[in-house]
Amino acid sequence: MAKRVIDISGFWPAGEDGEPQSINSVVTDLMKTPLQMTRYTLEKAKSGDLTGADVDTIDKLLELCSRWTGKKVTYDDITTEKED
């Protein structure tokens, strides 16, 4: 049976070397900002395994992805069906 998950891997930013930024780097960048969230949440969302989050966290992820891409990202853009 499929389950709905949050997957932000397609929006994940690249570092100066062109490689994806590390989770720790992103967590550090977000510290003490309104978009601060846990390493666990970002890691699960990046790997496409985040199955539950409160509304505030989803809003933060949407805002973060929108900032990274320079365009409005919607709920449908960050969610997908994943087989168990």
C-alpha contacts under 8 A as a table, 3 or more apart, distances in Angstrom:
res1	aa1	res2	aa2	distance
1	M	83	E	6.05
1	M	84	D	6.02
2	A	81	E	5.83
2	A	82	K	5.22
2	A	83	E	4.28
2	A	84	D	5.88
3	K	51	T	7.84
3	K	81	E	5.43
3	K	82	K	5.35
3	K	83	E	6.35
3	K	84	D	6.98
4	R	51	T	6.66
4	R	79	T	6.57
4	R	80	T	5.59
4	R	81	E	4.58
4	R	82	K	6.23
5	V	48	G	6.34
5	V	49	D	6.03
5	V	50	L	5.47
5	V	51	T	4.74
5	V	52	G	7.58
5	V	79	T	5.47
5	V	80	T	5.56
5	V	81	E	6.25
5	V	82	K	6.65
6	I	45	A	5.60
6	I	48	G	5.65
6	I	49	D	6.64
6	I	50	L	5.14
6	I	51	T	6.42
6	I	78	I	5.49
6	I	79	T	4.46
6	I	80	T	6.54
7	D	10	G	7.61
7	D	45	A	5.00
7	D	46	K	5.76
7	D	47	S	6.50
7	D	48	G	3.86
7	D	49	D	6.87
7	D	50	L	7.04
7	D	78	I	5.30
7	D	79	T	5.82
7	D	80	T	7.00
8	I	11	F	5.43
8	I	12	W	6.37
8	I	45	A	5.62
8	I	46	K	5.06
8	I	47	S	7.68
8	I	48	G	6.80
8	I	65	C	7.28
8	I	78	I	5.59
9	S	12	W	5.16
9	S	45	A	7.32
9	S	46	K	4.62
9	S	47	S	6.48
9	S	48	G	6.97
11	F	65	C	5.73
11	F	68	W	6.68
11	F	69	T	6.63
12	W	20	P	6.81
12	W	21	Q	7.55
12	W	46	K	7.24
12	W	65	C	7.41
12	W	68	W	7.29
13	P	20	P	5.87
13	P	21	Q	6.02
13	P	68	W	6.24
14	A	17	D	7.53
14	A	18	G	5.26
14	A	19	E	5.22
14	A	20	P	4.09
14	A	21	Q	5.19
15	G	18	G	5.33
15	G	19	E	5.61
15	G	20	P	5.72
15	G	21	Q	4.89
16	E	19	E	7.47
21	Q	25	S	6.33
21	Q	26	V	6.85
22	S	25	S	5.13
22	S	26	V	6.49
23	I	26	V	5.25
23	I	27	V	6.16
23	I	39	R	6.76
23	I	42	L	6.94
23	I	43	E	6.53
24	N	27	V	5.03
24	N	28	T	6.03
24	N	39	R	7.12
25	S	28	T	5.13
25	S	29	D	6.19
26	V	29	D	5.00
26	V	30	L	6.24
27	V	30	L	5.19
27	V	31	M	6.24
27	V	36	Q	7.22
27	V	37	M	7.19
27	V	38	T	7.14
27	V	39	R	6.18
27	V	42	L	7.94
28	T	31	M	5.26
30	L	33	T	5.48
30	L	34	P	7.84
30	L	35	L	6.01
30	L	36	Q	4.82
30	L	37	M	7.42
31	M	35	L	7.94
31	M	36	Q	5.31
31	M	37	M	7.92
32	K	36	Q	6.28
33	T	36	Q	5.43
35	L	60	K	5.51
35	L	61	L	7.92
35	L	63	E	7.95
35	L	64	L	7.18
37	M	41	T	6.80
37	M	42	L	7.30
37	M	57	T	7.58
38	T	41	T	5.32
38	T	42	L	6.51
39	R	42	L	5.22
39	R	43	E	5.94
40	Y	43	E	5.11
40	Y	44	K	6.08
41	T	44	K	5.27
41	T	45	A	6.04
41	T	50	L	7.14
42	L	45	A	5.07
42	L	46	K	5.91
43	E	46	K	5.19
43	E	47	S	6.20
44	K	47	S	5.23
44	K	48	G	6.11
44	K	49	D	4.94
44	K	50	L	4.82
45	A	48	G	5.09
45	A	49	D	5.94
45	A	50	L	4.94
46	K	49	D	7.65
47	S	50	L	7.82
50	L	53	A	7.50
53	A	57	T	6.03
53	A	58	I	6.42
54	D	57	T	5.42
54	D	58	I	6.45
55	V	58	I	5.12
55	V	59	D	6.14
56	D	59	D	5.06
56	D	60	K	6.20
57	T	60	K	4.99
57	T	61	L	6.19
58	I	61	L	5.07
58	I	62	L	6.18
59	D	62	L	5.10
59	D	63	E	6.19
60	K	63	E	5.10
60	K	64	L	6.01
61	L	64	L	5.03
61	L	65	C	6.10
62	L	65	C	5.26
62	L	66	S	6.07
62	L	73	V	5.88
62	L	74	T	6.49
62	L	75	Y	7.03
62	L	78	I	7.67
63	E	66	S	5.02
63	E	67	R	6.18
63	E	72	K	7.96
63	E	73	V	7.47
64	L	67	R	5.15
64	L	68	W	6.25
65	C	68	W	5.02
65	C	69	T	6.18
65	C	73	V	6.37
66	S	69	T	5.29
66	S	70	G	5.62
66	S	71	K	5.22
66	S	72	K	4.96
66	S	73	V	5.07
67	R	70	G	5.19
67	R	71	K	7.08
69	T	72	K	7.97
73	V	77	D	6.13
73	V	78	I	7.64
74	T	77	D	5.14
74	T	78	I	6.85
75	Y	78	I	5.47
75	Y	79	T	6.30
76	D	79	T	5.33
76	D	80	T	7.54
